[in-house]
C-alpha cells in the first residue's frame, strides 16, 4: 500500500478529477484555470528536472534528517507550488524564503540548507543571490519563474530551460523516488521569521504535513473539491502552505493566486473564495474601513445599521454554541441578509466564505465581535510552525471570541506550572535543522514547549495570555504580559501597532505606530500638516483619552503612564515587523531607544 503523504495525495488528484480546475492565474484581465491533470504533469516534469540537477540525492551528512534542499524565493505563484511539491516528490526538502529578506538573510538560509538549487521570482530576487554568491559554495543553479527577463549568467536557468532538463530523467526513475518516500522523514523546512535572532529551520515530516491537512479538512465545514482559496500570504509560512498546497492536495480544491499584495482587495472581490485565511492586520484593516463607512450613517439609516449589527452579533453568539436563531430574531436575521449582510460581504469579497480564519498573531475580540455583527464570523486559530500550524481552533458550533478555540482533535495540550503551553501530538515537528541544542530545549519528553503562556477554561477553550519571552518584569517585581494591553491600545483606529515597554522599569509606557490612512484622514479633517500629524496636540489629546479609557480596565501596575507616537509606521522594510506582520519587539526597542529613555527621563 502506498504511503500517505501530501505528494501521494496530490498525484492521485489527476486520476480523481483530471479535468477539474486546480489553480487559477490572472491573465489578460481574467482568471484562467489549469486542470489537475496539467498541474500534476507540471509537477512531475519539474521533479524529473530536479533529479537531473542532482536534487534527491542523500545529504552529504548522513546523520542529518534532511535530504538535499531547494530554496524558494518569490511571491505566490504556480511555479512556487510546483517546485515545492516536486522537491518533496523526489525526496528533497523545500525551504521557502520571505521575499522581503535582505541579501544576507537570503544567503544565510541558502548556506544553512546547503541548497544546490534556488527558485527566484525575478531579477530583483536574483540580485540578492548574486550579491552573496561567493559565500554560497553549494549553490549550482538558480531557476527563474515564468515571465522573468532573461538573465545572462551561466548559473541561471529560465523556467523553460529548467523544465527541459526533465528529458534526462525517466518517469520510472521519478516513480521510484515517490515510492521510496518515508512519512517519518523530513518533508519540508519552515524557517522562522526571526523575531529573536537568526531564523531556525523547523523540520516537518511528511507525516506531520499529511496528518495536519487531513485534520484541517475534517474541521472545515463541508470541505470539498468545490472549495476555493486566494493565495496571497507568504508561502514560506506554514499556514499559507496548508491552505495553498496541502489542503488542495488533500481535497482537490482550487487555488486562485493573487496578482500582488496591493491587488488582494480587488482579487478577493473577483474570486469570492469559500475559505479565507488572514493575519490580524488584514481583519483590522477591514474593520477600520467598514467602521469608517458605518460611522457616516445618520438618522433612520444609522438605527437600521445598529439593529443589523446587534442582530448579527446575537446570531453569532447562538451559533458559536451550536444553536440556531428562531422567532423574531430569525426573521430579523433573514431580512438583514439581503439588505445589509450579503451586500457588505460581496463588497469585501467574502460573500461565499463559509470559513474565515485569523491566525499567526493575536487579534482583539472586539474586532471579531464587530465583524460578527455583519454576519462575518472570523474564527481564531492558534499554533506555530513547530506544530505544523494548528494547536487549537474555534470551529462552527464551538467558538468563543477572546479564546483561540478548543484543542484540535488528536492533539494534547498541557499547561505547565509557569503557565507555558505544552503540546504533544502527530503534528509536532522533528526538531530544528542542524540545531540539536535548540531542539533539546524545545522538545522535552515528546512535549513541545511553545513559549506561549495560557490557560484552558472549564469548557475546554484555550486562552493565550502572553509570550514567555515578552513578559515584562517591572522594577517592583511584577510579571506583566503586554499582549492584552497592546490589543486594547490598537482598538483606536489611529493606532496600527502598539508596543508596551516596562521591563525593569518603575512603570509601563508605550510606543504607538500610526495607521497611515487614518492619520492622513485625521490631518485633513483637522487642517493639519500630514507630515507633522504625529506630534500635533489634537492627535495627542485623542490618543491620551483612549489610553485613559484602556487604563480604566487595568490593574494599577498594568496601566500605561506615558506614550510616544513614533515618526514613521512600523514596517517590514524598517525591520520592526516580520513578513507575517508580527512585531519584532527587540528591534522596536533598539530603533526607538532614545524615545523610550525620554519617557523615563523625568
WORAKA-V48510 format. One record per helix or strand of 3 or more residues. SS is the DSSP state (a for helix, b for strand). FROM is the first residue (numbers start at 0). LEN is the number of residues. Records with the same first field share a line. If there is no record, write none. Layout:
SS=FROM-LEN + FROM-LEN
This chain:
a=5-11 + 35-17 + 77-12 + 102-11 + 122-13 + 158-10 + 170-9 + 205-14 + 237-14 + 260-11 + 279-16 + 298-22 + 326-22 + 364-8 + 384-3 + 435-7 + 467-3 + 482-7 + 515-11 + 529-6 + 536-16 + 555-3 + 584-7 + 592-7
b=20-7 + 29-6 + 68-5 + 92-5 + 116-4 + 140-4 + 185-6 + 200-5 + 227-4 + 253-4 + 274-5 + 354-5 + 377-5 + 410-5 + 419-6 + 446-10 + 460-7 + 494-7 + 507-7 + 559-6
